[in-house]
Amino acid sequence: MKRRDFVQYAGMGAGAMMMPSLLLGNDIPAEALLEPGMDTVLKKKMADVALNTAKSMGATYADARIGRYLNQYVFTREDKVQNVVNTESFGVGIRVIANGTWGFSSTNDVTEDGIKKATQHAVSIAKANSKIQKEPVVLAPVQGHGEVSWKTPIKKDFKEVPISEKVDLLLNANAAAMENGANFVNSALFMVNEQKYFASTDGSYIDQDVHRIWPTFNVTAIDRAAGKFKSRQALSAPMGMGYEYMDGLESEKLSGPEGIKLYNRSYDIVEDATMAAKQAKQKLTAKSVEAGKYDLVLEPNHLGLTIHESVGHPLELDRVLGYEANYAGTSFATLDKWESKDFNYGSDIVNLVADKTQEGSLGAVGYDDEGVKTKKWDLVRNGTLVNYQAIRDQVHMIDQNESHGCCYAQSWEDVQFQRMPNVSLEPGKEKYSLQDMIKDVDKGIYILGRGSYSIDQQRYNFQFGGTLFYEIKDGEIVGMLDDVAYQSNTQEFWNSCVKICDKDDYRLFGSFFDGKGQPSQVSAVSHGSSTSRFNGVNVINTGRTI
């Protein structure tokens, strides 16, 4: 499939156009996805070739990542299949420290000779770079784990599910949308399996099998007489799960206002597409919002993106230190603010955590890409900034001696570096439902799903839209709104957080395509939250007036 075609299809999801063509790998038949990869014994032997070669050339540290990346994507539009893509990418990436400096090289020639040549290249790069590097790399210590393994706890492997079943499911969703008033609908299934092997001179040999899935669609309704159209995206979330996510279990559904169904760890795409068509039609005649101050009730599928941009990115230590300035900007959450130990990030009920262990999340793995066992840690506790996201060669800069375990590379041929872990808002501790929250609002807006967003290069001033908007008056939903976006800055916004629903409302949102670095890489990350209320937020009308 051509990149431009992929971008067209994948553009249904936020940030999807950032997906580089290399992630597609080489086209293979669907049945080849089920073929076993390289035996673990052989992977260990090949990894040792890299480690021993690096040490023989004077490297003080080395790691090797042997990766087999399998992808299947299914694209449909209305009653037609647009494309089915099956790909495989296989190779090894070798990272070394020589003369106190990093070097990296990769190859798809996973033989002893191929690995030796790549390792020699990595060491040569490190030694050449050492001539201009001013300070040596300082690595936080890691205890070698020996031979260990980890696997995403799946119930259904997508590779074992016939393509015909996946196609039928998407076409059924499309048909449901069309039968309920949609003029256009396209849908897609993205399924990923990363078979990753990591070895290092620290004494770790780690075999991991990571699964992710993302069903999505976009429904459009048209009013030809008025010359208007409105769309509604899926209320699904990308998940670190197997194909069981598509089972549509009633036990994993939550009931929202206006007959809305919300989904936790199981997704009913046909039901959602039915709702989407009706809601897209309803948006055609929805009242345009009156600008002003509102109490915002933000559901998790929406709030996840706001968390991503206003918390996840500004608390990446490399961004704080200016390493991302040329590409992605810096951060308002500078070191002096953290060092003060009292920098106010939000209200005292705001607890934001980083977590690479949460089951079902996109970021869940047993070990990161430099062999660190993953964990959970605080970023903001009781509204106060307490930590950043950092990896082995960064934590000494914030006077810590243990990596946070959030190092990642998008493939075997890319160097690993600090990436955002799952960043989530902890649910409220008291029993409090969405219905309770709406009852407590006099003048507000309930916002679901993602829309347009904009945030400055320091991750401070921002504007966010959504997919669905409902007006709240005197504790009741009174109708649908349109043309809604809210404006704030990170501190002001999180300090306006006055109430958070309990754990029963907690759900994940995520993205396959978090972009960062030069050359740019993408990573998969989730953001969890319960429905939350933010009082007195400035809302603007985005309707076109010219």
N, C-alpha and C positions, 0 to 999 in steps of 0.2 A: 504493500500500500504506500502511496506517495505521502510525504509529510504533510502537504497542503490539504490532502483529503482527511488525514487523521486530525489535523487541527480543526477542520470544519466540523467533524463529528464530535470531537472531544470538547469543543467549545461550549457544549451544554453545561459543563461544570465550571465553577469558579477556579480560575487559574489553569485550566486544562491546556490552554494553548502554550503553556510554558514547557510542555513535555517534549524533550528532545528526541530526535529520531533514533538515537542509539539505543534507547530503551526497548525499541521494538525488536532488535536482534535480527536473526535470520529466519526467514519464513520456513516453517516445517508443517507437515500434515498433522492434524489433530491427534492422531493415534501416537505420534512420536512424543507427545507431552507425557505419556505414561511410561516411556522407556526409563529404566533406572539410570541414574547418573554415575559418575565415577565412584568406585568403591572407596569406603573410608580409609582402608588400609593403604590404598594407592594414593589417596589425597595426602595422607600423612607423609608418605615417602616423598611425594613431589614437594610438599611444603618444606621438608627437611633439606632438600636440595637447595632451596632458596636461603634458608637460615644458615646452613653450613657455608655456602658460597659467600654470603655477606660477612660472616665472622672471619673467614679466611682472608678477606680483603680489608680487614681492619674496622668493620662496622661494630659499634658498641651495642647496637640494638637492631633488630629486624623483625618484621612480621610479614606474613604472606596470607592473602585472601584468595581462595579458589572458589569461584562463583559460577553457578548455573542458574540463569534467570529465565523463567518460563512465563509467557504471557498469552492470554487469550482474550480477544475483544470481539464483541458481537454488536453490530450496528443495524438498526432498522429505521424505516420511515413509513408511516401509515401502514399499508399492507404489504410492504416490500422489505426484503433483506438488502441492506446497503453493502455490507461487507462482514466477513468473518476473518479474523487475523489470528494466526497461531505463530508464535516466535520463540526462539531459543537463543540465548547469548551465553557463551562459556569461555572462561579464561582465568588468568591469575594476575593479581596486582601485588607488587612487592614494595614495601616501604622500609627504609633504613635510616639510621643515624650514623654518620661518619664524620669525624672531625667536628663533632658537636652540631651537625647540620642535617636537616632532612633531605632525603632523596627518594624519588619514586619512579617506578617504571611498571608497565603492564604488557602482557602478551596473550594472544589466543593460542600460542604454541605451548600446550601444557605437556611438554616432554622434558626430560632432564636437560637436554641441550637448550631448548627454548627458555626454560626457567633460569638456567645459568646465565644466559646472555642478558635476560631482562634484569637479573639481580646485579650483574656487573655494571649494567647501564645505570641502575639506581644508585649504586655506590659512587660511580664516577660523577653523577650529577651532584650528589651530596658533597663530595670533595671539591668540586668546582665552585659550588655555592658557598662553601666555607671561607673562601678567599674574600668574600664581601660581607658575610654575616658578622655582625658586631658582637652578639651575645650567643653563647651556646644554648641549645635546646635543654630545658630542664623538665624531665619526666617525673610525674608522681609515681611512686612505687605501686606495682600490682603483683599480688601473689599469683604464681602460676596455678592454673586450675587442673592441669593434667588433661586426660581425655574425657570430655563431657559433651553432652548434647542437649538441645532444646528444640521443641516443636510447638507451633501454634496449635492449641487444643481444638481441632476441627472435628466435626461429625460427618461432613460430606466433602470429599475432595472434588473441586470443580472439574478436574481433569477426567474424572470418572463419569461425569454427567454428560449424556449425549448432547451434541450441538443442537440437534432437532428439538430437544426439550427446552433449551435456553431460547431458541428462536421462537418457539410456540408461546413461551411465557411473555416475551417482549411484544409479539404481534397481538396476543390477547389483551395486553395492556393498551396498545395502540388502538385496537378495536373498541375497547371500553371508552377510551377518550373520545373517539370519533362519534360513537353512539350517543354520547352525552354532550355534544355541542362543539367539540373541537374542530377547527378547520385544518390544522396541521399538527402533527406530533412526530417527534423522533425520539428514539430510546436507545440505550446502550447498556452493555454489561462489560465491565472491566474486571479481569481476574488475573491475579499475580501469584506466582510461587517463586520465592527466592531460596535456593538451596546453597547455603553459604558455609564455607569451611575456613576457619581462622587458626593460624599457628604463629607463635612468637618465640623469641629467645627467652622470654620470661618463663616458658615451660607450659604454655597452654595449647591445647589442640581441641578446638571447639567446633562441633558440627551442629548447624541450625537449619530448620525447615520452616520458612515463614510464609503464611498465606494471607492474602488480602482480597477483598471483593468490593465492588462499587456498582450498584445498579442506579441508573439515572434516566431521566427523560425531560423533555421540554414540550409543553402543550401550548398552542396558540389558538385564540378565538378572535374572529374578525367581525367588525361591524362595517360592512361595505358602504352603507348609506352615509355613515358618519365619517368614514375614512380613518377608522381607528382599529388598533389591534392590541390585545393584551396577552401576556404569557404567564405561565406558572410552571416553575421547575419542581422536580420531585422533592418530597420531604424525607427522602432516604438519607443515610449517612454512609460514607465509605467505612468499612469495618475490617478489623483484623480477625476474620472468621472464614469458615468454609462456605460451601454453597447452601448450608442449612439456613443462612441468613435470608434466603428467598422463600422460606416455608410459610411465611405470613401467619405465624401462630397468634391466636387470639390472646393468649396469656401475655404476650409482649406488646399489646396495643394499649394506648392510653386514650381516654376520651377528652377532647377539648371542647370549647364552646362552638356553637353554630354547626354541630354535627361533625366537627373535624376529628379525624383519627391521627394520632401521633404514634410513632414507632420507636421501640427500644432495640432489643437484640434480635428482632425478626421483622421482616419487611414484606408487606403485601402490595406489590407493585400494581396489580390490577385495580385494587381498591383505591390506591392513591391516584392512579391515572383517571379513574372515574370522578373522584373529588376534584382533581385538577381542572378537568374540562368544565365542570359546573362553576368552579371558582373563577376561571379565566373569563367565562361569559359574564359572571357577576361583576368582575372588575371593569367591564366595558361601561357600566352604568353607575359605578361606585362614586360616592361623593368625594370631590377633591378636598384635601385637608386644608383647614385654616391654620396658617402659621401661628406659632406661639409656644408657650411652655406647657408641657404635658408630663404626666407620670407615665413612664414607659414600662410595659410588661413584656419582657423579652424571653422568648422560648429558646431552648438549647440549640436547635438547628440554626437559629439566627445568631445567638450570643457567641457561639463558637468562633465565628469569623472575627468578631470584635475582640475576643480574648486573644486570638492569634495575632492580630495586628497591634493591639495596644499593650499586651503583656508578653506574649511569646517572643516577638522580635526585639523589643527594647531591652529585654533581660538576657539576650545572648551576649556573652562576655566579649567575643571578638568584635561585635558591633559597638559595644560600649568603649572598647579600646581604640576604635577607629579603623580596624582592619577591613571593614566592609564599606567604608565611607565612599569610595570611588564608585561603587556599584549600587549599594542599597541605602546609604546614609549612615548616620550614627545613632545615638540614643540620648534622650533627655535624662535617663537614669544613670548618671555618671558616677564614677567611683566615690567621689566625695559625698554624694547623697547616701550611698550604702555605708560608707565609713562612719557617718554621723550616728548610725543605729536608730535614728528616729525619723527617717524620711517618710512622710505620709503619702502612701500610694492610693489609699482608698479608705472607706469607712471601717469601723472596727469589726464589722461582720464579714469583711472581705478577706478570705483565705485562699490564696492561689498557690497551687502545688505543681511541681514537675514530676512526672511519673513515667518510667519506661517499663513498668511491670503490669499495668492494668489490663486484665483479660478483655479481649474483644476490641481493644484499641489498635489503631494503625501502627503506633510506635512500640507495641509490646514485643520485646525480644528478651532472651535470657542473658545475652551478653552483647555489648556494643562492638563496633568494628575495630576496636583496639584491645579487645579481650577483657574489658571491665564488666564485672557482673552488674546488671542494671538494678536501679533502686528508685525510691520516691524521696523527694526532698521539698522543703518549703522555699518559695520565692517571696511571697508576701504573707505575713502572719498578723492577723488582727489589724489589717490595714497598713502595716509597716513593712517597707522593703528590707528583706533579710538575706537574700542570696541571688546569685545569677545561675546561668547554665554554662558549665565549663568542662574541659576535657583534660587529659593527662599533662599536656604541655602548657596549660593555662592556669591551673588552680593555684600554683605557687604565687601568681600575681595577685591573688586575693587571700593570701596567707592561709591556704588550705593545702592539705597533703594527700587528698584522695579525690580522684576523678569522679565526676558525677555520672559517668557512663552514658554520655550522649554524643558519641562520635559515630559518624555514618558516612558511607559512600554510596552513591546511587547505583553503582555497578562495580564489577571487578576491575574495569579499566580506568576508574577514577580514584583519586586519592581521597581518603577519609578525612573529615574535618568536623568541627563542632556544628551540630544540627539541633534544631529545636526538638526536645522531647514532647510527649503529651503535656500540655499545660492546661490545667482545669481549675474551675471555681468549686470549692467544696460546698455541698448542699447545706441548707439550714439544719440546725439541730432539733428544732421544735417541729411538731406535726403541723404542716401548713401546705395546703394544696393550691393548684392553679385557681380553682373556683373560689377558695378563700381570698386569694390575692385580688382577683377581679372585684369581689365584693367590697374590698377596702379602698378602691380607687374611685374618686369623684370625677376627675377629668383626665382621661388617659388614652393610650393606644396600645393594643396588643399586637405585637409584630412577630411574624413567623418567617422563616426561610431567609436566604441570602439575596441581596440585590447589589446595586452599585456601592462601591466604597472608595474612600480616598483618605490618605493619612500622610502627614508630612514626613520629611526625611529623618526627623528626630523621634518619630513615633509619638507625637504629642497632640497636635491638632488634627481632628478627623471629622469625617462625615460618612454615615452609613445609611443605606437603604435596606429594603427587605423584599419578600415575595408577596406576603399577604398582610393586610393591615385592618384592624377592627377598632372602631371607636368605642370607648368605655365612658359612660355617663352614670353617675350616681350608683356605681356598683354593678352595672349591667352592660353587656354588649348591645349596642343599639344599631349597628350596621357596619358595612364595609367602607373603608376609606381607600383613597388612592393618592399618588403623588407625594408620598411621605419619605422624608429623610431626616435624620437627627444629626445635630452638630454639637461637638463638645471638645474638651481636651482630656487627656488620659486621667489626670488627677481629679479634675472636676467631675468627670463621669463616674469613676469608681468611688468617689466620696458621696455621690448621690445614691449609691446602692443602699436601700433601706430594708429590704426584705428578700429572702431567698427561700424558695420552696424546699421541702425536705427530700430525703434520699429516694422516696418513691417516685419522684418526678425526674430524677437524674438520668440524663441521656448524653450520648456522644454525637458530636459533629466532627468531620474531618476533611482532609484534603490529601489526594495523591501527589499534589504538585506544588509543594512549598519550595520556592526557588531561592537560591542563595549561592554566592561564590563567583569567582572568576577563574576559569570558565564556569558558567552556571551549572549547578546540579539541582535536582529536585529530590525531595524526600516526602515520605508519608507520615502524617501526624494527626492526632485526634485532640479534641478539646471537649471536656465534659463539664456539664453544669446542670443545675435545676433551673426552672423558670425563675427569673429574678426581676425585682422592681427597682427602677431608677427614677427618683422624683425630680420634677422641675427641669427636665431636659429640653433644650431648644429644638423645636421641630420646624422645618422649612417646607414650603410647597415647591416640588420639582416640576410641576406642570409647565409646559411650554407656553409662553405668552407672546412670542415673536414669530 
